[in-house]
Structures are given as structure tokens and as C-alpha cells.
Amino acid sequence: MILAAGRGERMRPLTDHTPKVLLPVGGKPLVQWHVEKLWRAGFDQIVINHAWLGEQIERALGNGARFGPRISYSAEAQALETAGGISKALPLLGTQPFLVVNGDIFTDFDFGRLVSRLGALAADGQLAHLVLVENPPHHPNGDFALRETRVEAEGDARLTFSGIGIYQPELFASVAAGGRAQLAPLLRAAMGQGRVSGERYAGMWFDVGTPERLTELNHMLADPGRSECA
């Protein structure tokens, strides 16, 4: 699943008439990078949720035939936040663990690394597996602590949640149907039960959250030395 329902307030005025995930990065819409990388990693079915100007996303990507995977959409009249959006999309995602990616990040992370984790999640009794990264300048205090392969809500040497994770549908059982809900409280509750694993990724990761960071990313991708991200 690619999360694309956010209004993109910090991106205004760029997002007044264009969904954040359709803003151009390296010559193509940001969300297209995710679709293509997921396809190359072996994911042949993708769900994208949307709210603000969502019809533009559907027109841009269609059913996915041009890119490889089959794309389905979960439309939200109003953005339901992360957990609410995932919960609403569960009928499209099925009953097995699934991968979720924030639509407003850019990374060279190989999603194929998580394929084996999808199968192992239930066997390990875990509800979630998170990819954590070094804290960026705009988020210096991080989100969670990583103890070997276990993610904890509190602790020193905190890292930032990358927006890449795999989840069991069970994690969202408490979310009211069609209701708004944040992901962090669900994750913290699961961490309290010791049911969230994680890994640290030291490669390229970028939170495309403001016009300034979007410009910085495009300048970086224009450097031939960053071509490995393509």
C-alpha cells in the first residue's frame, strides 16, 4: 500500500492544485518512483489511498498497466490519517501481512528485502516490522528506539521511522470502520507487548515534506553521482 491521502499543508502552495505524490521528482511524479520500485521488488498488486485531489492520482496511474503492477484505490472523502486509511483499505489488502510505504518519501531502499519478513511476521508473533533511519535535521529527536531487532517506544539513541513498514491486519482491529486513527498509538501499544520488530537502514532516505526539501531533492538527483537511485 502507498499512502497518498494527505493534504500536504506544508507543501502549499504547490499542493493547492496538485496532490503531493504527483509533484515532480527527478522528472516524474514522486509516487511513480514507488510504483516502479515495488514492481521491481516483486510486488504485483498495489493499493493507493487518496483524498485531496485523488482523481488526479487515478488519472495519472490508472490501473497500473503502464508500470507493471495492478493498482487499486481506496478513496477517502476526508483523509482518515494513517491507521484509519489503512483500516479502510483492509478489504483490498487481504488477510495476510502487507507492506505500507509513505507516498511522500524518496529512498533507494530495496523493498525486496522485506519479502521474507512478510512471511515470517505471523510466525514470529509480531504485529509490525519497521524500517528506521538516522534522524534528519528537521526531526532530531527521532521516534523509536531499536534494541537489536526489537523496536521500543522509549529509550536512548532513538531513530526516525522511515514510513516503510509491514503490518498484520490484526494491528488495526481496534480502529472503527471508516474512522480516523493515527498509527503511532497502535504501534506503541504493540511495542508494549514486545510485538514490533525493526531494522536500521543507513542508505539514502528523504522526507519530501516541504517545497525547500523538494527542491533540494531535485538538485541532488540532477547530480550524476546520485543516478543509482533511479
Stockholm file with secondary structure:
# STOCKHOLM 1.0

chainA/1-230         MILAAGRGERMRPLTDHTPKVLLPVGGKPLVQWHVEKLWRAGFDQIVINHAWLGEQIERALGNGARFGPRISYSAEAQALETAGGISKALPLLGTQPFLVVNGDIFTDFDFGRLVSRLGALAADGQLAHLVLVENPPHHPNGDFALRETRVEAEGDARLTFSGIGIYQPELFASVAAGGRAQLAPLLRAAMGQGRVSGERYAGMWFDVGTPERLTELNHMLADPGRSECA
#=GR chainA/1-230 SS CEEECCCCGGGTTTTSSSCGGGSEETTEEHHHHHHHHHHHTTCCEEEEEECTTHHHHHHHHTTSTTTSSEEEEEECSSCCHHHHHHHHHHHHHCSSCEEEEETTEEECCCGGGGHHHHHHHHHTTCSEEEEEECCCTTCTTCSBEEETTEEESSCSSCBEEEEEEEECGGGGTTSCTTCCCCHHHHHHHHHHTTCEEEEEECSCEEECCSHHHHHHHHHHHTSGGGGGGC
#=GC SS_cons         CEEECCCCGGGTTTTSSSCGGGSEETTEEHHHHHHHHHHHTTCCEEEEEECTTHHHHHHHHTTSTTTSSEEEEEECSSCCHHHHHHHHHHHHHCSSCEEEEETTEEECCCGGGGHHHHHHHHHTTCSEEEEEECCCTTCTTCSBEEETTEEESSCSSCBEEEEEEEECGGGGTTSCTTCCCCHHHHHHHHHHTTCEEEEEECSCEEECCSHHHHHHHHHHHTSGGGGGGC
//
